[in-house]
């Protein structure tokens, strides 16, 4: 299969972040010091070379940028200050935009005006729906389910989750098509996709490769954030009728405890990321794009507004409860529609699938070698 060269590739990817790979002379030091790189995935050196040569098709096929967890060791030791770690981050943004068939990822990653505009539109949609569809404002006591009927909200949650799932899965299918292009020689058989599926489950639940980087604290903080985020999502989408109720349970009741723990986990994990971007103590926080700021800020606002709703309900403050609830929905819309499936949210899916696809590729290579070296049948 021929490889086309696109001389404009580097300039195209520069729109997605700080990238200085033209300074790289491909010494290979970055690959040598990387704790996650190996002979099958020689990043960052390999994909940086593809980028320098304009090998767009090969870069689209590569999943190496997703296997990097940005420990920053390669950048710290680079003799040319070419910043290979940031190059991996920039390529991940670019790949996200290539997987996204809607074109929104490209707009959100390369245009601040589009990002801010999307946030405003998302907020206005929620506010207008709340103004038109809310129930009676009971002011003598808190009746949240009278103001926002739980069955209507649950239906809306399921519809939103279905839309998000559609965009994520359709973009994931495009990732698969790029990674295993049609017409390639010796494509992996279906049996290998099945037998290696455990890799997908393991890495989706644990992100264990992150733990193989030298800074385990980042991995633990990431797990805390994902736990809080995932727990809150499940509560809202699957168990809203149990979670959103006008009955006030004691503070030790699971309904309240689970919500509080999830909210605090989100605040801790997102706060750690936000402080890192402010202080820039870690290499991965040296450069920040607008989505890098919006994602943790919106997550913190989501958790804090949820805690405020609970506090106002317990305090018997109906109007503040209703207004804060609408604000909570505004933040949720901003997060899921504007930032989620087209950007940072998708990374949680692409990374474990990249590890899975790489395992499939390696097993398929072993399979093909075994067939090639098998003795010819005796006639």
Secondary structure, 3 states (H helix, E strand, C coil): CCCCCCCCHHHHHHCCCCCCHHHCCCCCHHHHHCCCCCCCCCCCHHHHHHHHHCCHHHHHHCCHHHHCCCCCHHHHHCCCCCCHHHHHHHHHHHHHHHHCCCCHHHHHHHCHHHHHHHHHHHHHHHHHHHHHHCCCCCCCCCCHHHHCCHHHHHHHHHHHHHHHHHHHHHHHHHHHHHHCCCCCCCCCCHHHHHHCHHHHHHHHHHCHHHHCCCCHHHHHHHHHHHHHHHHHHHHHHHCHHHHCCCCCCCCCCHHHHHHHHHHHHHHHHHHHHHHHHHHCCCHHHCCCCHHHHHHHHHHHHHHHHHHHHHHHHHHCCHHHHHHHHHHHHHHHHHHHHHHHCCCHHHHHHHHHHHHHHHHHHHHHHHHHHHHHCCCCCCC
